[in-house]
Amino acid sequence: MTESRLRVLVAKPGLDGHDRGAKVVARALRDAGMEVIYTGLHQTPEMVANAAIQEDVDVVGLSIMSGAHNHLVPEIIKILAGKGAGDIPVVLGGIIPQDDFEAMKAAGVQEILTPGTSLTELVEIVRRLGEAKRKAE
């Protein structure tokens, strides 16, 4: 029996309308052999969490450029946990000030990927987190 491909949700929560980076990330993950579900722009925390659960993803990747990460990210993680999906690792990318890293980690973000993170590194991080989730199941 062959192992199925890792499934990754790439989401753009909030009012942020800049999705070029998210599309580059989605393409890199697909090119690395992962199945990627891209939610599109302007997703609410509830929509992101529901999509992650419905699509049975191994990792959630959030892309935020608007500065709303302090509100949106903890809410998404809280909703996932409340729906029994708190084991899905969440990675955060975009414009995230270094001063907010500690709060994001405390909220449950596994990795923070800022501009300058190579696509190779991003793929390795997502693969490591997704495989660890599957092993824990």
C-alpha positions in Angstrom: 0.0 0.0 0.0 1.5 3.4 -1.0 1.3 6.2 1.5 -0.9 9.1 0.4 0.4 12.5 -0.3 0.5 15.1 2.5 -2.5 17.4 2.4 -1.9 21.1 3.1 -4.4 23.9 3.4 -3.1 27.3 2.4 -5.3 30.1 3.6 -5.6 33.9 3.5 -7.6 34.9 6.5 -8.9 38.4 7.1 -9.1 41.3 4.7 -5.6 41.0 3.3 -5.8 41.1 -0.5 -2.2 40.2 -1.2 -2.1 36.6 -2.3 0.9 36.3 -4.6 3.1 34.8 -1.9 0.4 32.3 -0.9 0.2 31.2 -4.5 4.0 30.8 -4.8 3.9 28.7 -1.6 1.0 26.6 -2.9 2.9 25.9 -6.1 6.1 25.0 -4.3 4.3 22.5 -2.1 2.5 21.0 -5.1 5.8 20.8 -7.0 7.2 18.9 -3.9 4.4 16.3 -4.3 1.9 17.6 -1.7 -1.8 18.0 -2.3 -2.6 21.7 -1.7 -6.0 23.2 -1.0 -6.0 27.0 -1.5 -8.9 28.8 0.1 -8.6 32.1 -1.7 -8.8 35.5 -0.2 -10.9 37.0 2.6 -11.5 33.9 4.7 -12.9 34.1 8.2 -11.3 32.1 11.0 -14.3 29.8 11.0 -14.0 29.2 7.3 -10.3 28.3 7.5 -10.9 25.9 10.4 -13.9 24.3 8.7 -12.0 23.9 5.4 -9.0 22.3 7.3 -11.3 19.8 8.9 -13.4 19.0 5.8 -10.4 18.5 3.7 -8.7 16.4 6.4 -5.4 18.2 6.0 -2.1 17.4 7.6 -0.9 21.0 7.9 -2.5 24.5 7.8 -0.5 27.3 6.3 -1.7 30.8 7.0 -0.5 33.8 5.0 -1.1 37.2 6.5 0.3 40.5 5.3 -2.2 42.8 6.9 -0.9 42.8 10.5 -4.1 41.1 11.8 -2.2 37.9 12.8 -2.5 38.7 16.5 -6.3 38.4 16.3 -6.8 35.9 13.4 -4.3 33.2 14.2 -5.2 32.5 17.8 -8.9 32.4 16.8 -8.2 29.9 14.0 -6.2 27.7 16.4 -8.9 28.0 19.1 -11.7 27.0 16.6 -9.6 24.0 15.4 -9.1 22.8 19.0 -12.8 23.3 19.8 -13.7 21.1 16.9 -11.4 18.3 17.8 -8.7 19.2 15.3 -6.1 20.8 17.6 -3.6 18.3 16.4 -3.3 19.9 12.9 0.0 21.9 12.9 -0.3 25.6 11.9 2.4 27.5 10.2 2.3 31.2 9.7 3.9 33.2 6.9 3.9 36.8 5.8 4.8 40.1 7.4 5.1 39.1 11.1 7.1 41.4 13.3 9.8 39.6 15.4 8.1 41.1 18.5 5.0 39.0 17.8 6.8 35.7 17.4 6.5 34.7 21.1 2.8 35.4 21.2 2.2 33.4 18.0 4.2 30.5 19.4 2.2 30.7 22.6 -1.0 30.6 20.6 0.1 27.4 19.0 1.8 28.3 15.8 4.5 25.6 15.0 6.6 27.7 12.7 6.8 31.3 11.5 8.1 31.8 8.0 9.0 35.3 7.0 10.1 36.9 3.7 13.5 35.4 2.9 12.6 31.9 3.9 13.6 29.7 1.0 11.0 27.6 -0.7 13.2 24.5 0.0 13.2 25.3 3.7 9.4 25.9 3.7 8.8 22.6 2.0 11.0 20.8 4.5 9.2 22.4 7.4 5.8 21.5 6.1 6.8 18.0 5.3 8.3 17.4 8.7 5.2 18.7 10.5 2.8 16.8 8.3 4.7 13.5 8.7 5.0 14.0 12.4 1.2 14.5 12.6 0.6 11.3 10.7 2.9 9.3 12.9 1.1 10.5 16.0 -2.3 9.4 14.6 
